[in-house]
Amino acid sequence: MAEQFQSAVESSVDKTNLILKDIEQAYGWPKAQRNQSYAALRTVLHLLRDRMPVQESVEFSAQLPLLVRGIYFDGWQPQNVPIKLNRDDFLYEVRQGFPYDVEGGPQRVVQVVLDTLRRHITQGEWDDVRANMPGDLAQVMP
C-alpha cells in the first residue's frame, strides 16, 4: 500500500512539473523562475474554479494531477460560486493575483496557462469548461 501511495505521489509530482515546465517554455523562462509559472497556474486555476458551478468544477478537477488538484481546491469556498466574471473582470483578477510583470500582460498569462491546461485534459471536459464561461471569456480559450 505504501508503494502505491509513493508511486501516485511521484507520478503527480512529475505531471505537475510537466505542466509548470510547459508554462515556462511558452515564456522562455528558466526553471529558476518556477515561482512565476506556479503563480500563473495557481491564479488562473482559482479563477476558473470560482467561475464554474460546483459540479463542473469538481468534474474538471478530476482530470488534474493530484498535486495540481490540491492547488486548485486550496482556499475554495463552494458556497460562494460561481462568481460572475466577464473577460475584463477575469483579466483584472489575474493581474491582482499574479504579481509579476511579463510580456503580454494578464491576457498572455491566461492564454499560456489555458493552452497548457488544455493539453492535459480531455477535449470533452475542456468543452464543458468553455461552455461555463461567458462568451467573451470563452473566445480567448483554446
Disulfide bonds with the S-S distance in Angstrom:
none
